[in-house]
Amino acid sequence: MASNSSSISSSSIETVISNSSLNPPSNYNSDSVKLLLQTDNKNYKVILNDSKRASSACWKTMGMGFPAKKLHDKDEFIAIPGFASCSKCFETYRYIDSSTTHIKSHKCGTSLSLNQSSLNHYFQSKQPISGSVERTITITKAIAKRKERIREVCARWIAHSMRSFQIVTDPGFKAVIDECLKIGQEFPADTNLSSNDILSCDRTIKNEIRRLAASEKLLLKDRLKEAVKYGGLCISPDIWSDKYRKISYMGATAHFVDKTYKYHSIDLFCIEFVAKKKNGESIIKILTEELISFGLENYLSDIVFVTDRGSNFVKGLNGFTVLFCTAHRFNNILKHTFYQNVSKKKKNDQNETTTTAIEQTPNKTTTTRTTTVASPEIDSEVEMTDDENDFDTDESETDDDTDYSSITISNLSSCAKEVLNTINHCKALVNLDRSVQMEQEQDFSPTADENTNKKTYPKMTTLHQSSVVRWLSLYDLLSSIEKAYHPLKQVLIERKELARLERINMNIVGQLIKFLDPWKRIMNEIQLSNSPSLFLTLPCIGYLQQEVVKLERTMRGGEFCRLPLICMLLNNQNLISCLGMRFFAKRSLHLLETMFQIEDLHVMGTFLHPNYKQLKYATPNQIINCHNSCRSKISTSSTTSISDDHSSTYEPLSKKPKRFLELLMDDLTPPAIPKNNDEVDAYINFQLKDDEVYENPLLFWQQHELTFPYLSKLARKLFCIPCTSAAVEREFSAAGQIVTQRRCNLEPTTVNDILFLRSVENSKKVT
């Protein structure tokens, strides 16, 4: 290997480079130099090329250098002229006339993966070993020629079969190529092989997928039974329909933590929902039948189910431990906040309001009718509580007796209606003709007025669609309109449809983006699939309350601004947006407190995260109940003590937050330590080291399993529970990639086998 203590000078290397055209000593060749570097590292080593004249990438990034020999009785090495060697694998090449063309083709064997073959090794095995430069050049040219041929074959295949360009970078495709190279190495050169000799037919591949899925299911069965016995098991079920044959599927994802504290998420099944009615009885029947195939029929009462608040799942899972999806609830709160909830139309509904909007442009007139059902929007199954999620605010500023959840659209102020109109206008703006969407790909040139100000704008970005069933798609819609405002304005001016953009209050758009930004942040954090997320619910609720209260306070103006009529008369768009958004900020706070109920599992999950164990966003009653629940779930003999080195280690007083979630962590103040501690008290008093932050709490419990043996087992049970059902939603997304228009005739059983095998393979890569 190359040594940093080399005494060779850059001038010596310059001499080696300048003399590289000379013939090397007759007693050296590439193979002998490589052998000396491998076997006699005391007298031979590779010295990196530090010359200023060395501009080739092989010297700087590939670790190539010069083989050098140690002088007698001196700690000095002299480069062997005419050769260049790899400092990692010691592969040696002739270095003649300062040409590095053949050296650049070097593929270091130490950088190849375990399952990857070297093309150099393949071609070398077919030719007699020789140290001549002609052999190296021949191999390089042969590889280049075959690479060119492979490129042509892949291009024709991709074009003919309409495959993705990225298929050539797929790990599975590369694994097939590597296996073919291995087959070529195993047979003599005169063996005549064809693709039909080694490739199986489509039916055979289908049967092999079924066999592999059945084999992996047997292995997973033991892991699931062990998890539910000694750790914990959570299952997220849901129902999905493909958009081609409209076949309904029931899918489920299993979450568990193994004995090494590794979190696993595997798609158990995605089978056809054969029942005619999707009621609770049919759901629990099909779900039970599938869980029996995994040997879990005797452990249903020990499994935690995470699902949305669909009435069929609520009824079907009645009697089991169920935790409702946090992300679905946040999405529903936002929909209710802006009256975007979709309800079935009922006859003679007195609270139903129909709004007709007529858009007139020089080219066309568009009529849009919107039917909105007035509040209350709170689901009937939600229990109204006053002591959940209390937040300490200034009562003189925020306390009022208004029930914001019961205010109907007809009773809204003009400023609040302006916010809703802006949202509707933004949604209508996305429905531009295809010709307008095509214009965003062309270069944008500003108008004459804008040229006078020397302003230039980028190309128009894609306008995103907004859907009530997609979480926070409204944020993407508004952000895309704000980014594309100026190029979109130019496009609409040319089409004489500028009125569609002028009716949008961009001040309200900016305020809406600020309001939705914290919701977007927490949505990204809680929708995890490969790590615990249960601990995030409580701090994210507190964070949302803080951010919405801050935003509501910034929207307060002078006393005259509190009168909507004055604002409308002044036609001040900034004041209108502030007053309108202030109402929706208060409405979201009220809905957040009434529609979302913090469960004991949420609080316990937050408590068992070492960076959130102070529960600063919980009420005193929640904290007491959490500690008592933890004590009741562990052994009564779990009394322990903390060593002096732990008790004397305090958390730092302050540090710069590294991530968004660190803003929500505990205050770094050491609590008082009582004399008698059980394991829960010992954990409460346990102090972390400086800058000790755990993104994954399972790492903490793995490290402190001996210190907290009972709580560590409880942590395994709780942290297998995700706070959302995002994993099963991703399973359905993958199913949509499988059941495409070209493959819509796949049998549901085959789809199930593919999804299960895919999930198992992904789980192996993560671990």
LINTA-V133770 format. One record per residue. PSI is psi in whole degrees, 0 to 359 (* if undefined). Layout:
# LINTA-V133770
psi->[PSI;PSI]
This chain:
# LINTA-V133770
psi->[158;145;143;345;16;137;4;140;163;330;326;321;320;320;320;318;317;332;12;344;348;156;137;165;144;340;8;144;177;317;321;322;318;318;319;320;326;326;334;72;353;325;348;138;172;126;126;151;103;11;143;338;350;102;347;147;337;333;328;323;337;353;25;149;197;135;137;149;140;135;152;133;21;147;59;142;137;129;141;114;149;5;153;138;153;131;351;308;357;16;131;139;155;136;94;135;31;24;129;15;311;337;326;336;1;131;108;130;334;341;355;145;167;328;10;132;154;129;326;316;324;313;328;328;344;351;152;144;129;148;9;151;334;322;316;316;321;316;317;316;322;318;317;320;318;326;320;321;318;320;317;317;316;319;317;320;314;319;317;317;1;52;165;145;327;0;334;343;1;133;325;321;318;325;323;316;317;320;324;321;322;320;320;328;328;339;150;163;333;5;131;105;146;168;327;339;333;346;142;163;171;321;323;320;319;315;326;321;319;319;315;320;319;321;316;329;323;320;321;330;315;322;321;319;321;321;316;335;311;344;255;157;133;142;133;105;156;172;141;152;135;155;5;302;357;36;131;137;146;125;158;141;134;139;131;162;124;182;345;12;35;133;134;141;116;136;109;309;161;84;163;133;96;343;147;322;137;53;178;322;317;322;311;330;311;320;318;319;320;323;332;324;342;8;28;17;334;4;17;326;343;355;139;132;132;121;174;184;28;136;329;321;324;318;318;325;13;128;348;168;116;136;125;149;126;319;319;321;318;319;318;323;317;319;317;328;317;22;38;6;143;124;153;138;130;147;148;39;112;338;8;134;129;126;129;122;130;119;121;126;165;338;328;167;127;131;126;129;129;126;125;133;129;165;165;140;359;131;148;335;353;130;125;124;146;343;3;136;39;142;133;109;170;107;330;339;326;346;122;168;12;133;93;339;343;1;126;167;323;337;5;152;165;327;319;322;328;325;314;322;323;318;316;321;323;319;321;331;330;333;47;161;157;330;326;319;328;332;342;343;351;160;142;132;130;166;174;320;321;333;327;328;1;44;138;146;149;175;154;128;165;135;123;146;153;133;143;341;352;131;121;31;339;324;315;322;309;320;320;324;320;319;326;15;307;312;327;324;317;319;317;330;316;328;359;41;32;338;332;331;327;335;351;125;104;337;319;321;315;320;322;321;318;321;319;346;312;328;320;319;310;329;320;329;320;344;58;149;337;17;160;147;359;325;350;338;308;309;329;324;313;321;317;316;317;311;320;321;318;316;320;324;323;343;5;127;206;176;326;337;351;352;111;325;317;319;318;324;320;343;41;107;326;317;322;315;322;313;319;315;333;321;314;333;315;322;319;322;316;317;326;324;329;328;338;125;120;122;163;325;324;313;317;322;320;321;323;3;122;336;356;11;344;345;52;347;5;158;161;321;321;322;315;314;324;312;318;323;320;320;323;337;353;170;146;343;17;53;136;178;158;138;162;326;331;318;336;357;118;154;152;152;326;151;157;126;138;329;165;318;337;340;339;1;177;154;142;64;120;130;167;140;116;166;313;123;137;187;327;315;321;321;321;321;352;130;133;160;173;134;33;100;132;111;324;110;340;333;321;314;334;321;332;31;323;328;319;75;323;319;329;323;320;323;322;320;321;320;0;350;116;156;354;167;32;331;315;332;322;328;318;327;318;323;324;332;337;311;78;181;327;340;29;350;7;139;143;327;324;319;318;315;319;314;319;313;322;316;320;317;320;323;324;324;323;317;*]
